[in-house]
Amino acid sequence: MAKYEIKDGVGIIPDGETTIANMAFTYCEELTKVVIPSSVTTIGREAFKGCKNLESVEIPSNVTSIYAYAFAGCSALKSINIHKNLSMIGLQAFDGCGALTSIVVEEGNFMYDSRNNCNAIINSATNTLLRGCCNTTIPEGTEVIDSYAFSGCKGLTSIVIPEGVKKIEKYAFFCCHDLTSVVIPKSVTEISKYGVFSHCESLTSIVVEEGNSIYDSRENCNAIIKNGTTLVAGCSNSVIPNGVEKLEDNAFCGCENLTNIVIPASVTEIGANAFSDCTALTEIVIPDSVEYIGERAFYNSGLTSIEVPESVKDLNGVFMKCEKLKTATVKGKLEDYRADCVFPFKDCPALETLTFLDCVRYIKEESCNGCKSLKNISVPAKKGDYYKKRFTEELHPLIVELEAKKKK
Protein backbone atom coordinates (compact mmCIF):
# COMPACT_ATOMS: atom_id res chain seq x y z
CA MET A 1 0.00 0.00 0.00
CA ALA A 2 1.27 3.44 -0.90
CA LYS A 3 2.63 5.72 1.79
CA TYR A 4 0.97 9.10 1.75
CA GLU A 5 2.44 12.22 3.28
CA ILE A 6 1.18 15.64 4.28
CA LYS A 7 3.75 18.45 4.32
CA ASP A 8 2.70 21.96 5.27
CA GLY A 9 -0.92 21.06 4.53
CA VAL A 10 -0.16 19.54 1.11
CA GLY A 11 -1.04 15.90 0.50
CA ILE A 12 1.57 14.10 -1.57
CA ILE A 13 0.84 11.00 -3.64
CA PRO A 14 3.99 9.08 -4.69
CA ASP A 15 4.86 9.28 -8.40
CA GLY A 16 3.94 6.15 -10.31
CA GLU A 17 0.88 5.37 -8.16
CA THR A 18 -2.18 4.49 -10.20
CA THR A 19 -4.73 4.38 -7.38
CA ILE A 20 -5.42 6.57 -4.38
CA ALA A 21 -6.57 3.99 -1.86
CA ASN A 22 -9.97 3.93 -0.21
CA MET A 23 -9.98 6.25 2.82
CA ALA A 24 -6.41 7.35 2.10
CA PHE A 25 -6.81 10.81 3.67
CA THR A 26 -10.21 10.44 5.37
CA TYR A 27 -10.84 13.21 7.91
CA CYS A 28 -7.33 14.69 7.58
CA GLU A 29 -8.20 18.17 8.81
CA GLU A 30 -4.67 19.48 8.23
CA LEU A 31 -4.97 18.81 4.50
CA THR A 32 -5.50 22.05 2.49
CA LYS A 33 -4.18 20.99 -0.92
CA VAL A 34 -3.35 17.76 -2.70
CA VAL A 35 -0.97 17.04 -5.56
CA ILE A 36 -2.09 14.07 -7.64
CA PRO A 37 0.50 12.74 -10.12
CA SER A 38 -0.49 12.08 -13.72
CA SER A 39 -0.02 8.32 -13.20
CA VAL A 40 -3.20 8.13 -11.09
CA THR A 41 -6.27 6.69 -12.83
CA THR A 42 -8.49 5.91 -9.84
CA ILE A 43 -9.51 7.88 -6.74
CA GLY A 44 -10.86 5.42 -4.20
CA ARG A 45 -13.94 5.38 -2.04
CA GLU A 46 -13.88 8.05 0.71
CA ALA A 47 -10.30 8.92 -0.26
CA PHE A 48 -10.66 12.53 0.89
CA LYS A 49 -13.93 12.30 2.83
CA GLY A 50 -14.24 14.83 5.62
CA CYS A 51 -11.12 16.81 4.71
CA LYS A 52 -12.95 19.98 5.66
CA ASN A 53 -10.01 22.30 5.02
CA LEU A 54 -9.14 20.96 1.57
CA GLU A 55 -9.44 23.98 -0.72
CA SER A 56 -7.66 22.88 -3.87
CA VAL A 57 -7.28 19.68 -5.84
CA GLU A 58 -6.37 19.18 -9.49
CA ILE A 59 -7.73 15.97 -10.93
CA PRO A 60 -5.31 14.75 -13.67
CA SER A 61 -6.56 13.98 -17.15
CA ASN A 62 -5.73 10.27 -16.75
CA VAL A 63 -8.22 9.76 -13.93
CA THR A 64 -11.09 7.63 -15.20
CA SER A 65 -12.87 6.74 -11.95
CA ILE A 66 -13.83 8.64 -8.79
CA TYR A 67 -15.51 6.32 -6.32
CA ALA A 68 -18.34 6.97 -3.86
CA TYR A 69 -17.91 9.72 -1.25
CA ALA A 70 -14.37 10.42 -2.50
CA PHE A 71 -14.62 14.14 -1.69
CA ALA A 72 -17.74 14.10 0.50
CA GLY A 73 -17.59 16.66 3.28
CA CYS A 74 -14.77 18.68 1.70
CA SER A 75 -16.61 21.81 2.75
CA ALA A 76 -13.82 24.23 1.75
CA LEU A 77 -13.31 22.90 -1.78
CA LYS A 78 -13.84 25.76 -4.23
CA SER A 79 -13.73 24.23 -7.69
CA ILE A 80 -14.04 20.95 -9.59
CA ASN A 81 -12.61 20.31 -13.05
CA ILE A 82 -13.61 17.04 -14.70
CA HIS A 83 -11.49 15.98 -17.69
CA LYS A 84 -12.92 14.29 -20.75
CA ASN A 85 -11.45 10.87 -19.84
CA LEU A 86 -13.36 10.57 -16.56
CA SER A 87 -16.06 7.94 -17.10
CA MET A 88 -17.27 7.07 -13.57
CA ILE A 89 -18.31 9.27 -10.67
CA GLY A 90 -19.52 7.27 -7.68
CA LEU A 91 -22.42 7.88 -5.35
CA GLN A 92 -22.30 11.28 -3.62
CA ALA A 93 -18.66 11.76 -4.55
CA PHE A 94 -18.93 15.52 -3.89
CA ASP A 95 -21.66 15.50 -1.23
CA GLY A 96 -21.39 18.42 1.19
CA CYS A 97 -18.85 20.41 -0.84
CA GLY A 98 -20.67 23.57 0.14
CA ALA A 99 -18.02 26.15 -0.83
CA LEU A 100 -17.96 25.20 -4.50
CA THR A 101 -18.32 28.14 -6.86
CA SER A 102 -17.05 26.57 -10.09
CA ILE A 103 -17.78 23.18 -11.66
CA VAL A 104 -16.51 22.46 -15.18
CA VAL A 105 -16.68 19.28 -17.25
CA GLU A 106 -14.30 19.32 -20.21
CA GLU A 107 -15.91 19.13 -23.63
CA GLY A 108 -15.60 15.72 -25.22
CA ASN A 109 -16.52 13.76 -22.09
CA PHE A 110 -18.96 11.04 -23.19
CA MET A 111 -20.49 10.45 -19.74
CA TYR A 112 -20.82 13.89 -18.17
CA ASP A 113 -21.21 17.51 -19.19
CA SER A 114 -21.70 21.00 -17.81
CA ARG A 115 -23.73 22.24 -20.74
CA ASN A 116 -24.30 25.93 -21.27
CA ASN A 117 -21.71 26.78 -18.60
CA CYS A 118 -24.20 25.65 -15.98
CA ASN A 119 -21.62 25.13 -13.19
CA ALA A 120 -22.85 21.60 -12.53
CA ILE A 121 -22.11 17.98 -13.35
CA ILE A 122 -24.80 16.47 -15.57
CA ASN A 123 -25.08 12.80 -16.44
CA SER A 124 -25.45 13.16 -20.20
CA ALA A 125 -27.37 9.93 -20.79
CA THR A 126 -30.00 10.43 -18.07
CA ASN A 127 -30.01 14.23 -17.90
CA THR A 128 -29.46 13.96 -14.15
CA LEU A 129 -27.84 16.84 -12.29
CA LEU A 130 -25.36 15.08 -10.02
CA ARG A 131 -23.70 18.04 -8.31
CA GLY A 132 -24.36 21.75 -8.29
CA CYS A 133 -23.04 24.80 -6.47
CA CYS A 134 -24.14 28.29 -5.47
CA ASN A 135 -23.49 29.53 -9.03
CA THR A 136 -25.37 26.74 -10.77
CA THR A 137 -28.01 27.43 -13.38
CA ILE A 138 -30.00 24.25 -13.83
CA PRO A 139 -29.99 23.86 -17.62
CA GLU A 140 -32.94 23.17 -19.86
CA GLY A 141 -33.20 19.46 -20.57
CA THR A 142 -32.42 18.42 -16.99
CA GLU A 143 -34.88 15.74 -15.89
CA VAL A 144 -33.62 14.66 -12.47
CA ILE A 145 -31.99 16.49 -9.56
CA ASP A 146 -29.97 13.79 -7.84
CA SER A 147 -29.70 12.94 -4.14
CA TYR A 148 -27.62 15.52 -2.24
CA ALA A 149 -27.04 17.46 -5.50
CA PHE A 150 -26.92 20.83 -3.71
CA SER A 151 -26.28 19.63 -0.16
CA GLY A 152 -24.63 22.24 2.01
CA CYS A 153 -24.34 24.87 -0.74
CA LYS A 154 -23.28 28.13 0.90
CA GLY A 155 -24.69 31.31 -0.58
CA LEU A 156 -27.44 29.58 -2.55
CA THR A 157 -30.38 31.90 -1.86
CA SER A 158 -32.68 30.87 -4.68
CA ILE A 159 -32.73 28.36 -7.50
CA VAL A 160 -34.76 28.17 -10.70
CA ILE A 161 -35.93 24.62 -11.36
CA PRO A 162 -36.77 24.66 -15.08
CA GLU A 163 -39.79 23.13 -16.74
CA GLY A 164 -38.83 19.61 -17.78
CA VAL A 165 -37.46 18.48 -14.44
CA LYS A 166 -39.49 15.43 -13.45
CA LYS A 167 -37.88 14.14 -10.29
CA ILE A 168 -36.17 15.58 -7.20
CA GLU A 169 -34.29 12.94 -5.22
CA LYS A 170 -33.74 12.68 -1.45
CA TYR A 171 -31.90 15.43 0.42
CA ALA A 172 -31.32 17.29 -2.87
CA PHE A 173 -31.12 20.66 -1.07
CA PHE A 174 -30.18 19.35 2.39
CA CYS A 175 -28.56 22.00 4.62
CA CYS A 176 -28.81 24.81 2.07
CA HIS A 177 -28.91 27.26 4.97
CA ASP A 178 -29.23 30.39 2.81
CA LEU A 179 -31.99 29.15 0.49
CA THR A 180 -35.02 31.45 0.88
CA SER A 181 -37.37 30.51 -1.94
CA VAL A 182 -38.12 27.74 -4.40
CA VAL A 183 -40.63 27.20 -7.21
CA ILE A 184 -41.61 23.68 -8.24
CA PRO A 185 -42.55 23.54 -11.95
CA LYS A 186 -45.60 21.72 -13.24
CA SER A 187 -43.40 19.04 -14.88
CA VAL A 188 -42.27 17.59 -11.52
CA THR A 189 -44.07 14.31 -10.79
CA GLU A 190 -41.88 12.85 -8.03
CA ILE A 191 -40.38 14.49 -4.93
CA SER A 192 -38.65 12.24 -2.42
CA LYS A 193 -40.14 12.02 1.07
CA TYR A 194 -36.63 12.05 2.47
CA GLY A 195 -35.91 15.65 3.38
CA VAL A 196 -35.50 17.36 0.01
CA PHE A 197 -35.48 20.72 1.82
CA SER A 198 -34.59 19.58 5.34
CA HIS A 199 -32.44 21.96 7.39
CA CYS A 200 -33.11 24.84 4.98
CA GLU A 201 -33.92 27.12 7.91
CA SER A 202 -34.04 30.32 5.82
CA LEU A 203 -36.66 28.94 3.46
CA THR A 204 -39.80 31.10 3.65
CA SER A 205 -41.43 30.65 0.25
CA ILE A 206 -42.43 27.39 -1.47
CA VAL A 207 -44.61 27.59 -4.56
CA VAL A 208 -45.84 24.82 -6.83
CA GLU A 209 -46.79 26.09 -10.28
CA GLU A 210 -50.42 25.73 -11.25
CA GLY A 211 -51.05 22.86 -13.60
CA ASN A 212 -48.91 20.30 -11.72
CA SER A 213 -50.90 17.04 -11.74
CA ILE A 214 -49.38 15.63 -8.53
CA TYR A 215 -48.37 18.54 -6.30
CA ASP A 216 -49.84 21.89 -5.31
CA SER A 217 -49.41 24.73 -2.82
CA ARG A 218 -53.08 25.63 -2.46
CA GLU A 219 -54.23 28.73 -0.65
CA ASN A 220 -50.69 30.13 -0.66
CA CYS A 221 -49.80 27.59 2.02
CA ASN A 222 -46.03 27.81 1.41
CA ALA A 223 -45.77 24.03 1.31
CA ILE A 224 -45.80 21.14 -1.12
CA ILE A 225 -48.97 19.03 -1.01
CA LYS A 226 -49.06 15.65 -2.78
CA ASN A 227 -52.27 14.20 -4.22
CA GLY A 228 -54.31 16.62 -2.16
CA THR A 229 -53.74 14.87 1.18
CA THR A 230 -50.02 14.64 2.04
CA LEU A 231 -47.79 17.55 3.00
CA VAL A 232 -44.35 16.61 1.64
CA ALA A 233 -42.32 19.69 2.57
CA GLY A 234 -42.95 22.88 4.48
CA CYS A 235 -41.07 25.92 5.77
CA SER A 236 -41.22 28.48 8.57
CA ASN A 237 -44.11 30.33 6.86
CA SER A 238 -46.22 27.27 6.06
CA VAL A 239 -49.90 26.91 6.85
CA ILE A 240 -51.16 23.33 6.83
CA PRO A 241 -54.37 23.40 4.75
CA ASN A 242 -57.56 21.72 5.89
CA GLY A 243 -57.92 18.40 4.11
CA VAL A 244 -54.29 17.36 4.59
CA GLU A 245 -54.29 13.92 6.21
CA LYS A 246 -50.60 13.18 6.55
CA LEU A 247 -47.45 15.14 7.34
CA GLU A 248 -44.75 13.23 5.48
CA ASP A 249 -41.47 12.07 7.02
CA ASN A 250 -39.10 15.05 7.43
CA ALA A 251 -41.82 17.51 6.35
CA PHE A 252 -40.54 20.34 8.58
CA CYS A 253 -37.21 18.79 9.61
CA GLY A 254 -34.65 21.44 10.52
CA CYS A 255 -37.05 24.41 10.19
CA GLU A 256 -35.21 26.24 12.95
CA ASN A 257 -37.26 29.42 12.48
CA LEU A 258 -40.64 27.72 12.73
CA THR A 259 -42.24 29.23 15.85
CA ASN A 260 -45.81 28.01 15.55
CA ILE A 261 -47.96 25.78 13.37
CA VAL A 262 -51.58 24.64 13.53
CA ILE A 263 -52.26 21.01 12.75
CA PRO A 264 -55.83 20.78 11.39
CA ALA A 265 -58.29 18.11 12.52
CA SER A 266 -58.01 16.39 9.14
CA VAL A 267 -54.48 15.14 9.95
CA THR A 268 -54.30 11.49 11.09
CA GLU A 269 -50.58 10.82 10.68
CA ILE A 270 -47.38 12.70 11.56
CA GLY A 271 -44.36 11.10 9.89
CA ALA A 272 -40.93 10.28 11.28
CA ASN A 273 -38.74 13.33 11.97
CA ALA A 274 -41.56 15.57 10.76
CA PHE A 275 -40.64 18.36 13.22
CA SER A 276 -37.20 17.21 14.34
CA ASP A 277 -34.71 20.02 15.02
CA CYS A 278 -37.46 22.66 14.98
CA THR A 279 -35.72 24.35 17.88
CA ALA A 280 -37.90 27.50 17.94
CA LEU A 281 -41.16 25.52 18.08
CA THR A 282 -42.15 25.86 21.75
CA GLU A 283 -45.73 24.62 21.64
CA ILE A 284 -48.01 22.59 19.42
CA VAL A 285 -51.48 21.07 19.74
CA ILE A 286 -51.78 17.51 18.47
CA PRO A 287 -55.46 17.07 17.54
CA ASP A 288 -57.51 14.04 18.56
CA SER A 289 -57.66 13.03 14.90
CA VAL A 290 -53.98 11.98 14.93
CA GLU A 291 -53.61 8.20 15.23
CA TYR A 292 -49.94 7.72 14.41
CA ILE A 293 -46.77 9.68 15.15
CA GLY A 294 -43.54 8.39 13.56
CA GLU A 295 -40.20 7.85 15.23
CA ARG A 296 -38.45 10.99 16.47
CA ALA A 297 -41.16 13.20 15.02
CA PHE A 298 -40.32 16.00 17.49
CA TYR A 299 -36.71 15.04 18.19
CA ASN A 300 -34.65 17.99 19.49
CA SER A 301 -37.54 20.42 19.07
CA GLY A 302 -38.09 23.43 21.33
CA LEU A 303 -41.33 22.17 22.93
CA THR A 304 -41.83 23.16 26.58
CA SER A 305 -44.97 21.09 27.16
CA ILE A 306 -46.91 18.45 25.25
CA GLU A 307 -50.18 16.57 25.52
CA VAL A 308 -50.55 13.39 23.47
CA PRO A 309 -54.16 12.51 22.62
CA GLU A 310 -55.78 9.20 23.48
CA SER A 311 -55.91 8.25 19.79
CA VAL A 312 -52.12 7.75 19.57
CA LYS A 313 -50.97 4.19 20.40
CA ASP A 314 -47.22 4.33 19.63
CA LEU A 315 -44.60 6.90 20.63
CA ASN A 316 -41.27 5.36 19.70
CA GLY A 317 -38.69 8.00 20.70
CA VAL A 318 -41.02 10.75 19.49
CA PHE A 319 -39.90 13.46 21.94
CA MET A 320 -36.30 12.39 22.49
CA LYS A 321 -33.82 15.15 23.31
CA CYS A 322 -36.44 17.87 23.70
CA GLU A 323 -34.18 19.78 26.06
CA LYS A 324 -36.75 22.44 27.06
CA LEU A 325 -39.67 20.07 27.65
CA LYS A 326 -40.93 20.45 31.26
CA THR A 327 -44.32 18.75 31.31
CA ALA A 328 -45.74 15.87 29.29
CA THR A 329 -49.06 14.07 29.39
CA VAL A 330 -49.86 10.84 27.54
CA LYS A 331 -53.61 10.23 27.51
CA GLY A 332 -53.79 6.96 25.60
CA LYS A 333 -52.81 3.35 26.06
CA LEU A 334 -49.52 2.78 24.26
CA GLU A 335 -49.98 -0.72 22.93
CA ASP A 336 -47.17 -1.24 20.46
CA TYR A 337 -44.24 -3.18 21.87
CA ARG A 338 -40.99 -3.92 20.07
CA ALA A 339 -37.53 -4.75 21.30
CA ASP A 340 -36.14 -1.61 19.67
CA CYS A 341 -38.72 0.81 21.07
CA VAL A 342 -37.21 3.96 22.57
CA PHE A 343 -38.91 5.68 25.49
CA PRO A 344 -40.76 8.77 24.18
CA PHE A 345 -39.03 11.23 26.54
CA LYS A 346 -35.49 9.88 26.70
CA ASP A 347 -32.80 12.56 27.16
CA CYS A 348 -35.21 15.35 28.10
CA PRO A 349 -33.12 17.02 30.85
CA ALA A 350 -35.71 19.68 31.83
CA LEU A 351 -38.66 17.28 32.15
CA GLU A 352 -40.16 17.64 35.62
CA THR A 353 -43.67 16.21 35.39
CA LEU A 354 -44.69 13.13 33.42
CA THR A 355 -48.29 11.94 33.41
CA PHE A 356 -49.71 8.68 32.06
CA LEU A 357 -53.50 8.42 31.98
CA ASP A 358 -53.47 4.80 30.81
CA CYS A 359 -51.09 1.82 30.55
CA VAL A 360 -47.70 2.02 28.91
CA ARG A 361 -45.97 -1.25 28.04
CA TYR A 362 -42.60 -0.38 26.59
CA ILE A 363 -40.58 0.97 29.49
CA LYS A 364 -37.02 -0.23 29.89
CA GLU A 365 -34.59 0.29 32.73
CA GLU A 366 -32.68 2.92 30.78
CA SER A 367 -35.85 4.71 29.70
CA CYS A 368 -35.46 7.86 31.78
CA ASN A 369 -31.75 8.30 31.15
CA GLY A 370 -31.13 12.00 30.68
CA CYS A 371 -34.32 13.05 32.49
CA LYS A 372 -32.35 14.47 35.40
CA SER A 373 -35.01 16.99 36.51
CA LEU A 374 -37.86 14.49 36.84
CA LYS A 375 -39.84 15.15 40.05
CA ASN A 376 -43.17 13.46 39.47
CA ILE A 377 -44.51 10.51 37.49
CA SER A 378 -48.31 10.46 37.69
CA VAL A 379 -49.97 7.16 36.82
CA PRO A 380 -53.57 5.83 36.79
CA ALA A 381 -55.24 4.90 40.07
CA LYS A 382 -54.25 1.47 41.40
CA LYS A 383 -51.50 1.19 38.76
CA GLY A 384 -48.56 2.21 40.94
CA ASP A 385 -47.21 -1.33 41.25
CA TYR A 386 -47.65 -1.87 37.51
CA TYR A 387 -45.37 1.07 36.80
CA LYS A 388 -42.89 0.23 39.55
CA LYS A 389 -42.23 -3.06 37.77
CA ARG A 390 -41.29 -1.06 34.66
CA PHE A 391 -39.33 1.87 36.05
CA THR A 392 -36.01 1.50 37.85
CA GLU A 393 -36.14 1.40 41.65
CA GLU A 394 -34.64 4.85 42.02
CA LEU A 395 -37.71 6.31 40.28
CA HIS A 396 -40.26 4.55 42.50
CA PRO A 397 -40.51 7.48 44.98
CA LEU A 398 -41.59 9.72 42.08
CA ILE A 399 -44.56 7.56 41.13
CA VAL A 400 -47.87 9.01 42.26
CA GLU A 401 -51.26 7.46 41.60
CA LEU A 402 -53.96 9.75 40.20
CA GLU A 403 -57.41 9.83 41.71
CA ALA A 404 -59.78 7.22 40.35
CA LYS A 405 -62.22 8.48 37.75
CA LYS A 406 -65.68 8.93 39.16
CA LYS A 407 -68.34 6.82 37.52
CA LYS A 408 -71.00 8.85 35.79
C-alpha angles and dihedrals in degrees: 000000000000120000112233124201136196116206120180090341095311119120113219124204114196115251113257095033113134098188134043101214125241110276091003095152101010112165094354097157093183091063112105101156137016131205112208115192120228090247091073116103101164134047108198133227113291090354093151100013114152096008089142095178096049104121104164137036130158113207108210121234092246094064109110101168135043110182130215119302091358093147099014112146095017088139096173097051108123106187143019125202116188116196123217093253095061107108105166131049113177130221113303092344091162100029113151096013089141100165095061114130100163131044119172130176113196116242113256095045106136096201106040140026143176095212121195091011088287096161092232142097112249125189098229097206097049099027088233119156103224101178134008137174140205090282096049122129107196102230127229110264094042109134104174134036103206130226112286090359093148100018113156095358108170117215095016101137100162138002132199111222103199127223107268097051106122105175138035112194129214120299090358092154098022113160095001088153096181098047108119105169142019136181120205111210123225091250093069111104101164131045118172118243089220106096104288089171100020116146092015090132095171093056109119104153128055118169130177112202116244113258096045106138096207108029137041142168097214122190091013088286095161091228141094114252120193122210090343096287112059126070104212101178136004140173140208092284097047125130114198105228122227109259095044108127102180137037103209125230110285092006094148099011112154096005090148093174096052104117102169140005134176117222107207123225090251092072115100101164135045111192131225114289089000093147101014115145092013088140097172094052102103101167140019136170115225105205123226089248092073111101102168135037117185128228116294091356091156098025112158093356123148096247115146097186136009139188118198114206124236091249093071114089103174130048106170104180090321097149100029116151095008091153096187097046110122105165132029133177125191111194101180139067108262102216105168114099126183133157091242097050114132120212109257095235103037114148096013099140097183096049109124106160126039121180129190116188094185140016123308118195107183105070118135130189092257093046099110096042107140094021092111096154096054110137105160137028110187116199135177119284114280091010098099094105091046090058095041088061088057104040124064117264093252089064095051094093089058094057113104125179117229121228115274115260112256115241113243 
